[in-house]
């Protein structure tokens, strides 16, 4: 379970930091604070401010062209989340659900087309509209 907790914490830390640079950052903040409030209410009070400080650090680093800050902040949040999961492993499923909801929509799977022509046959394939003839 320790490796699973570490992997989940790493994913969650990275997801949180990534969300903080999007327009949906407030929703992500609120969801993480709500999770903390249910799991560790004594530590939830200042969490929103810590998340906002992390966002401020990210924006300042982005403006300064500093590529090292985001991974450092992800690692910091990974540690916090790992400690939360170690103390309260029962919130792992709730965290997984949160991460699924925060994940960007997946692009549809690629379409593979295969055709074989012989002799004087012609094959026309298109992934969308196909116009034949003069226009």
PyMOL commands that place a pseudoatom at each C-alpha (Angstrom):
pseudoatom trace, name=CA, resn=UNK, resi=1, chain=A, elem=C, hetatm=0, pos=[0.000, 0.000, 0.000]
pseudoatom trace, name=CA, resn=UNK, resi=2, chain=A, elem=C, hetatm=0, pos=[2.921, 2.397, 0.595]
pseudoatom trace, name=CA, resn=UNK, resi=3, chain=A, elem=C, hetatm=0, pos=[3.893, 2.418, -3.082]
pseudoatom trace, name=CA, resn=UNK, resi=4, chain=A, elem=C, hetatm=0, pos=[0.264, 2.939, -4.045]
pseudoatom trace, name=CA, resn=UNK, resi=5, chain=A, elem=C, hetatm=0, pos=[-0.066, 5.831, -1.592]
pseudoatom trace, name=CA, resn=UNK, resi=6, chain=A, elem=C, hetatm=0, pos=[3.148, 7.394, -2.900]
pseudoatom trace, name=CA, resn=UNK, resi=7, chain=A, elem=C, hetatm=0, pos=[1.954, 7.099, -6.512]
pseudoatom trace, name=CA, resn=UNK, resi=8, chain=A, elem=C, hetatm=0, pos=[-1.457, 8.552, -5.691]
pseudoatom trace, name=CA, resn=UNK, resi=9, chain=A, elem=C, hetatm=0, pos=[0.156, 11.398, -3.735]
pseudoatom trace, name=CA, resn=UNK, resi=10, chain=A, elem=C, hetatm=0, pos=[2.514, 12.147, -6.629]
pseudoatom trace, name=CA, resn=UNK, resi=11, chain=A, elem=C, hetatm=0, pos=[-0.376, 12.263, -9.078]
pseudoatom trace, name=CA, resn=UNK, resi=12, chain=A, elem=C, hetatm=0, pos=[-2.459, 14.447, -6.769]
pseudoatom trace, name=CA, resn=UNK, resi=13, chain=A, elem=C, hetatm=0, pos=[0.393, 16.869, -6.025]
pseudoatom trace, name=CA, resn=UNK, resi=14, chain=A, elem=C, hetatm=0, pos=[1.091, 17.317, -9.698]
pseudoatom trace, name=CA, resn=UNK, resi=15, chain=A, elem=C, hetatm=0, pos=[-2.611, 17.655, -10.553]
pseudoatom trace, name=CA, resn=UNK, resi=16, chain=A, elem=C, hetatm=0, pos=[-3.152, 20.304, -7.902]
pseudoatom trace, name=CA, resn=UNK, resi=17, chain=A, elem=C, hetatm=0, pos=[-0.189, 22.404, -9.011]
pseudoatom trace, name=CA, resn=UNK, resi=18, chain=A, elem=C, hetatm=0, pos=[-1.233, 22.049, -12.656]
pseudoatom trace, name=CA, resn=UNK, resi=19, chain=A, elem=C, hetatm=0, pos=[-4.783, 23.142, -11.837]
pseudoatom trace, name=CA, resn=UNK, resi=20, chain=A, elem=C, hetatm=0, pos=[-3.495, 26.251, -10.093]
pseudoatom trace, name=CA, resn=UNK, resi=21, chain=A, elem=C, hetatm=0, pos=[-2.355, 27.677, -13.422]
pseudoatom trace, name=CA, resn=UNK, resi=22, chain=A, elem=C, hetatm=0, pos=[-5.780, 27.264, -15.057]
pseudoatom trace, name=CA, resn=UNK, resi=23, chain=A, elem=C, hetatm=0, pos=[-8.981, 29.244, -14.835]
pseudoatom trace, name=CA, resn=UNK, resi=24, chain=A, elem=C, hetatm=0, pos=[-10.489, 26.366, -12.820]
pseudoatom trace, name=CA, resn=UNK, resi=25, chain=A, elem=C, hetatm=0, pos=[-7.984, 26.799, -9.981]
pseudoatom trace, name=CA, resn=UNK, resi=26, chain=A, elem=C, hetatm=0, pos=[-10.564, 27.991, -7.434]
pseudoatom trace, name=CA, resn=UNK, resi=27, chain=A, elem=C, hetatm=0, pos=[-12.655, 24.857, -7.933]
pseudoatom trace, name=CA, resn=UNK, resi=28, chain=A, elem=C, hetatm=0, pos=[-9.583, 22.689, -7.433]
pseudoatom trace, name=CA, resn=UNK, resi=29, chain=A, elem=C, hetatm=0, pos=[-8.679, 24.634, -4.299]
pseudoatom trace, name=CA, resn=UNK, resi=30, chain=A, elem=C, hetatm=0, pos=[-12.174, 24.226, -2.903]
pseudoatom trace, name=CA, resn=UNK, resi=31, chain=A, elem=C, hetatm=0, pos=[-12.211, 20.488, -3.644]
pseudoatom trace, name=CA, resn=UNK, resi=32, chain=A, elem=C, hetatm=0, pos=[-8.863, 19.895, -1.917]
pseudoatom trace, name=CA, resn=UNK, resi=33, chain=A, elem=C, hetatm=0, pos=[-9.904, 21.998, 1.084]
pseudoatom trace, name=CA, resn=UNK, resi=34, chain=A, elem=C, hetatm=0, pos=[-13.165, 20.034, 1.353]
pseudoatom trace, name=CA, resn=UNK, resi=35, chain=A, elem=C, hetatm=0, pos=[-11.221, 16.764, 1.269]
pseudoatom trace, name=CA, resn=UNK, resi=36, chain=A, elem=C, hetatm=0, pos=[-8.900, 18.005, 4.009]
pseudoatom trace, name=CA, resn=UNK, resi=37, chain=A, elem=C, hetatm=0, pos=[-11.822, 19.291, 6.057]
pseudoatom trace, name=CA, resn=UNK, resi=38, chain=A, elem=C, hetatm=0, pos=[-13.377, 15.812, 6.089]
pseudoatom trace, name=CA, resn=UNK, resi=39, chain=A, elem=C, hetatm=0, pos=[-10.115, 13.964, 6.687]
pseudoatom trace, name=CA, resn=UNK, resi=40, chain=A, elem=C, hetatm=0, pos=[-8.127, 16.318, 8.950]
pseudoatom trace, name=CA, resn=UNK, resi=41, chain=A, elem=C, hetatm=0, pos=[-10.399, 19.194, 10.043]
pseudoatom trace, name=CA, resn=UNK, resi=42, chain=A, elem=C, hetatm=0, pos=[-7.776, 20.559, 12.428]
pseudoatom trace, name=CA, resn=UNK, resi=43, chain=A, elem=C, hetatm=0, pos=[-5.460, 21.255, 9.470]
pseudoatom trace, name=CA, resn=UNK, resi=44, chain=A, elem=C, hetatm=0, pos=[-8.012, 22.392, 6.919]
pseudoatom trace, name=CA, resn=UNK, resi=45, chain=A, elem=C, hetatm=0, pos=[-8.363, 25.973, 8.129]
pseudoatom trace, name=CA, resn=UNK, resi=46, chain=A, elem=C, hetatm=0, pos=[-5.161, 27.353, 6.617]
pseudoatom trace, name=CA, resn=UNK, resi=47, chain=A, elem=C, hetatm=0, pos=[-5.074, 25.065, 3.602]
pseudoatom trace, name=CA, resn=UNK, resi=48, chain=A, elem=C, hetatm=0, pos=[-6.897, 27.448, 1.249]
pseudoatom trace, name=CA, resn=UNK, resi=49, chain=A, elem=C, hetatm=0, pos=[-4.352, 30.174, 2.022]
pseudoatom trace, name=CA, resn=UNK, resi=50, chain=A, elem=C, hetatm=0, pos=[-1.475, 27.724, 1.435]
pseudoatom trace, name=CA, resn=UNK, resi=51, chain=A, elem=C, hetatm=0, pos=[-2.931, 26.723, -1.924]
pseudoatom trace, name=CA, resn=UNK, resi=52, chain=A, elem=C, hetatm=0, pos=[-3.338, 30.382, -2.889]
pseudoatom trace, name=CA, resn=UNK, resi=53, chain=A, elem=C, hetatm=0, pos=[0.272, 31.083, -1.845]
pseudoatom trace, name=CA, resn=UNK, resi=54, chain=A, elem=C, hetatm=0, pos=[1.363, 28.182, -4.038]
pseudoatom trace, name=CA, resn=UNK, resi=55, chain=A, elem=C, hetatm=0, pos=[-0.570, 29.710, -6.943]
pseudoatom trace, name=CA, resn=UNK, resi=56, chain=A, elem=C, hetatm=0, pos=[1.083, 33.079, -6.360]
pseudoatom trace, name=CA, resn=UNK, resi=57, chain=A, elem=C, hetatm=0, pos=[4.506, 31.388, -6.368]
pseudoatom trace, name=CA, resn=UNK, resi=58, chain=A, elem=C, hetatm=0, pos=[3.656, 29.578, -9.614]
pseudoatom trace, name=CA, resn=UNK, resi=59, chain=A, elem=C, hetatm=0, pos=[2.504, 32.726, -11.365]
pseudoatom trace, name=CA, resn=UNK, resi=60, chain=A, elem=C, hetatm=0, pos=[5.589, 34.655, -10.228]
pseudoatom trace, name=CA, resn=UNK, resi=61, chain=A, elem=C, hetatm=0, pos=[7.864, 31.836, -11.389]
pseudoatom trace, name=CA, resn=UNK, resi=62, chain=A, elem=C, hetatm=0, pos=[6.093, 31.666, -14.741]
pseudoatom trace, name=CA, resn=UNK, resi=63, chain=A, elem=C, hetatm=0, pos=[6.495, 35.410, -15.200]
pseudoatom trace, name=CA, resn=UNK, resi=64, chain=A, elem=C, hetatm=0, pos=[10.196, 35.166, -14.302]
pseudoatom trace, name=CA, resn=UNK, resi=65, chain=A, elem=C, hetatm=0, pos=[10.723, 32.193, -16.635]
pseudoatom trace, name=CA, resn=UNK, resi=66, chain=A, elem=C, hetatm=0, pos=[11.684, 29.900, -13.748]
pseudoatom trace, name=CA, resn=UNK, resi=67, chain=A, elem=C, hetatm=0, pos=[11.056, 26.269, -14.798]
pseudoatom trace, name=CA, resn=UNK, resi=68, chain=A, elem=C, hetatm=0, pos=[12.144, 24.762, -11.454]
pseudoatom trace, name=CA, resn=UNK, resi=69, chain=A, elem=C, hetatm=0, pos=[9.430, 26.137, -9.187]
pseudoatom trace, name=CA, resn=UNK, resi=70, chain=A, elem=C, hetatm=0, pos=[6.490, 24.073, -10.475]
pseudoatom trace, name=CA, resn=UNK, resi=71, chain=A, elem=C, hetatm=0, pos=[8.205, 20.692, -9.904]
pseudoatom trace, name=CA, resn=UNK, resi=72, chain=A, elem=C, hetatm=0, pos=[9.361, 21.833, -6.462]
pseudoatom trace, name=CA, resn=UNK, resi=73, chain=A, elem=C, hetatm=0, pos=[5.839, 22.873, -5.498]
pseudoatom trace, name=CA, resn=UNK, resi=74, chain=A, elem=C, hetatm=0, pos=[4.438, 19.612, -6.883]
pseudoatom trace, name=CA, resn=UNK, resi=75, chain=A, elem=C, hetatm=0, pos=[6.869, 17.696, -4.683]
pseudoatom trace, name=CA, resn=UNK, resi=76, chain=A, elem=C, hetatm=0, pos=[5.889, 19.802, -1.667]
pseudoatom trace, name=CA, resn=UNK, resi=77, chain=A, elem=C, hetatm=0, pos=[2.198, 19.045, -2.184]
pseudoatom trace, name=CA, resn=UNK, resi=78, chain=A, elem=C, hetatm=0, pos=[3.001, 15.414, -2.899]
pseudoatom trace, name=CA, resn=UNK, resi=79, chain=A, elem=C, hetatm=0, pos=[4.522, 15.195, 0.588]
pseudoatom trace, name=CA, resn=UNK, resi=80, chain=A, elem=C, hetatm=0, pos=[1.515, 16.828, 2.222]
pseudoatom trace, name=CA, resn=UNK, resi=81, chain=A, elem=C, hetatm=0, pos=[-0.901, 14.552, 0.427]
pseudoatom trace, name=CA, resn=UNK, resi=82, chain=A, elem=C, hetatm=0, pos=[1.204, 11.466, 1.162]
pseudoatom trace, name=CA, resn=UNK, resi=83, chain=A, elem=C, hetatm=0, pos=[1.142, 12.325, 4.865]
pseudoatom trace, name=CA, resn=UNK, resi=84, chain=A, elem=C, hetatm=0, pos=[-2.619, 12.815, 4.712]
pseudoatom trace, name=CA, resn=UNK, resi=85, chain=A, elem=C, hetatm=0, pos=[-3.064, 9.422, 3.051]
pseudoatom trace, name=CA, resn=UNK, resi=86, chain=A, elem=C, hetatm=0, pos=[-0.719, 7.738, 5.518]
pseudoatom trace, name=CA, resn=UNK, resi=87, chain=A, elem=C, hetatm=0, pos=[-2.784, 9.088, 8.415]
pseudoatom trace, name=CA, resn=UNK, resi=88, chain=A, elem=C, hetatm=0, pos=[-6.135, 8.532, 6.711]
pseudoatom trace, name=CA, resn=UNK, resi=89, chain=A, elem=C, hetatm=0, pos=[-5.889, 5.805, 4.030]
pseudoatom trace, name=CA, resn=UNK, resi=90, chain=A, elem=C, hetatm=0, pos=[-9.682, 5.723, 3.894]
pseudoatom trace, name=CA, resn=UNK, resi=91, chain=A, elem=C, hetatm=0, pos=[-9.717, 8.986, 1.873]
pseudoatom trace, name=CA, resn=UNK, resi=92, chain=A, elem=C, hetatm=0, pos=[-7.748, 7.457, -1.022]
pseudoatom trace, name=CA, resn=UNK, resi=93, chain=A, elem=C, hetatm=0, pos=[-10.903, 6.591, -2.974]
pseudoatom trace, name=CA, resn=UNK, resi=94, chain=A, elem=C, hetatm=0, pos=[-12.280, 10.090, -2.485]
pseudoatom trace, name=CA, resn=UNK, resi=95, chain=A, elem=C, hetatm=0, pos=[-8.968, 11.531, -3.704]
pseudoatom trace, name=CA, resn=UNK, resi=96, chain=A, elem=C, hetatm=0, pos=[-9.052, 9.300, -6.784]
pseudoatom trace, name=CA, resn=UNK, resi=97, chain=A, elem=C, hetatm=0, pos=[-12.563, 10.537, -7.562]
pseudoatom trace, name=CA, resn=UNK, resi=98, chain=A, elem=C, hetatm=0, pos=[-11.426, 14.132, -7.127]
pseudoatom trace, name=CA, resn=UNK, resi=99, chain=A, elem=C, hetatm=0, pos=[-8.543, 13.549, -9.537]
pseudoatom trace, name=CA, resn=UNK, resi=100, chain=A, elem=C, hetatm=0, pos=[-10.832, 11.968, -12.132]
pseudoatom trace, name=CA, resn=UNK, resi=101, chain=A, elem=C, hetatm=0, pos=[-13.103, 15.001, -11.954]
pseudoatom trace, name=CA, resn=UNK, resi=102, chain=A, elem=C, hetatm=0, pos=[-10.192, 17.424, -12.310]
pseudoatom trace, name=CA, resn=UNK, resi=103, chain=A, elem=C, hetatm=0, pos=[-8.606, 15.560, -15.219]
pseudoatom trace, name=CA, resn=UNK, resi=104, chain=A, elem=C, hetatm=0, pos=[-8.935, 17.236, -18.609]
pseudoatom trace, name=CA, resn=UNK, resi=105, chain=A, elem=C, hetatm=0, pos=[-11.258, 15.484, -21.035]
pseudoatom trace, name=CA, resn=UNK, resi=106, chain=A, elem=C, hetatm=0, pos=[-9.536, 12.841, -23.096]
pseudoatom trace, name=CA, resn=UNK, resi=107, chain=A, elem=C, hetatm=0, pos=[-9.355, 13.208, -26.837]
pseudoatom trace, name=CA, resn=UNK, resi=108, chain=A, elem=C, hetatm=0, pos=[-11.185, 10.521, -28.764]
pseudoatom trace, name=CA, resn=UNK, resi=109, chain=A, elem=C, hetatm=0, pos=[-9.095, 7.545, -29.750]
pseudoatom trace, name=CA, resn=UNK, resi=110, chain=A, elem=C, hetatm=0, pos=[-7.356, 7.778, -33.099]
pseudoatom trace, name=CA, resn=UNK, resi=111, chain=A, elem=C, hetatm=0, pos=[-9.010, 6.086, -36.029]
pseudoatom trace, name=CA, resn=UNK, resi=112, chain=A, elem=C, hetatm=0, pos=[-6.917, 3.741, -38.137]
pseudoatom trace, name=CA, resn=UNK, resi=113, chain=A, elem=C, hetatm=0, pos=[-8.002, 3.073, -41.684]
pseudoatom trace, name=CA, resn=UNK, resi=114, chain=A, elem=C, hetatm=0, pos=[-6.612, 0.392, -43.939]
pseudoatom trace, name=CA, resn=UNK, resi=115, chain=A, elem=C, hetatm=0, pos=[-7.454, -0.226, -47.571]
pseudoatom trace, name=CA, resn=UNK, resi=116, chain=A, elem=C, hetatm=0, pos=[-6.118, -2.359, -50.364]
pseudoatom trace, name=CA, resn=UNK, resi=117, chain=A, elem=C, hetatm=0, pos=[-6.589, -1.660, -54.057]
pseudoatom trace, name=CA, resn=UNK, resi=118, chain=A, elem=C, hetatm=0, pos=[-5.567, -3.818, -56.961]
pseudoatom trace, name=CA, resn=UNK, resi=119, chain=A, elem=C, hetatm=0, pos=[-5.606, -3.435, -60.684]
pseudoatom trace, name=CA, resn=UNK, resi=120, chain=A, elem=C, hetatm=0, pos=[-7.174, -0.139, -61.658]
pseudoatom trace, name=CA, resn=UNK, resi=121, chain=A, elem=C, hetatm=0, pos=[-9.286, 0.173, -58.511]
pseudoatom trace, name=CA, resn=UNK, resi=122, chain=A, elem=C, hetatm=0, pos=[-9.301, 3.355, -56.486]
pseudoatom trace, name=CA, resn=UNK, resi=123, chain=A, elem=C, hetatm=0, pos=[-9.641, 3.769, -52.764]
pseudoatom trace, name=CA, resn=UNK, resi=124, chain=A, elem=C, hetatm=0, pos=[-10.918, 6.942, -51.151]
pseudoatom trace, name=CA, resn=UNK, resi=125, chain=A, elem=C, hetatm=0, pos=[-10.702, 7.306, -47.409]
pseudoatom trace, name=CA, resn=UNK, resi=126, chain=A, elem=C, hetatm=0, pos=[-11.394, 10.238, -45.156]
pseudoatom trace, name=CA, resn=UNK, resi=127, chain=A, elem=C, hetatm=0, pos=[-11.578, 10.828, -41.453]
pseudoatom trace, name=CA, resn=UNK, resi=128, chain=A, elem=C, hetatm=0, pos=[-14.324, 13.344, -42.070]
pseudoatom trace, name=CA, resn=UNK, resi=129, chain=A, elem=C, hetatm=0, pos=[-15.766, 15.049, -45.156]
pseudoatom trace, name=CA, resn=UNK, resi=130, chain=A, elem=C, hetatm=0, pos=[-14.713, 13.734, -48.541]
pseudoatom trace, name=CA, resn=UNK, resi=131, chain=A, elem=C, hetatm=0, pos=[-15.399, 15.761, -51.694]
pseudoatom trace, name=CA, resn=UNK, resi=132, chain=A, elem=C, hetatm=0, pos=[-14.853, 14.160, -55.088]
pseudoatom trace, name=CA, resn=UNK, resi=133, chain=A, elem=C, hetatm=0, pos=[-15.115, 15.853, -58.424]
pseudoatom trace, name=CA, resn=UNK, resi=134, chain=A, elem=C, hetatm=0, pos=[-14.811, 19.473, -59.529]
pseudoatom trace, name=CA, resn=UNK, resi=135, chain=A, elem=C, hetatm=0, pos=[-15.681, 22.286, -57.187]
for i in range(1, 135): cmd.bond("trace and resi %d" % i, "trace and resi %d" % (i + 1))
show_as sticks, trace
zoom trace
